[in-house]
Amino acid sequence: ASLFLQQGYELYIIDQTFRGRSAWQPAAGATKPSTYSAEIIQQRFTTVQNYMLWPQAVNHTQWPGNGLMGDPYFDTFYSSNVQFINNATY
């Protein structure tokens, strides 16, 4: 996002309804918020080529660094994740 802003692009960051960037506050009808484990982040975002969860995963090689826990890029990405409501109908 920062790169696009530096280049003069207008940028909108969209969040799920009721998600936002604030700390979790329980509300009527909302279940306990979910978070992705570091292992799931590796499997589905940063090192998908190592897990082959879909045929094209071998082509996913654009992640900076090695994409593993402990790598500075991975740790920064993981720390930016926020809780979410794991219910598409809410």
Sequence and secondary structure as in RCSB ss.txt:
>XXXX:A:sequence
ASLFLQQGYELYIIDQTFRGRSAWQPAAGATKPSTYSAEIIQQRFTTVQNYMLWPQAVNHTQWPGNGLMGDPYFD
TFYSSNVQFINNATY
>XXXX:A:secstr
 HHHHHTT        TTT SS     TT    B   HHHHIIIII GGGT SSGGGGG    SS  STTSHHHH
HHHHH   B   TT 
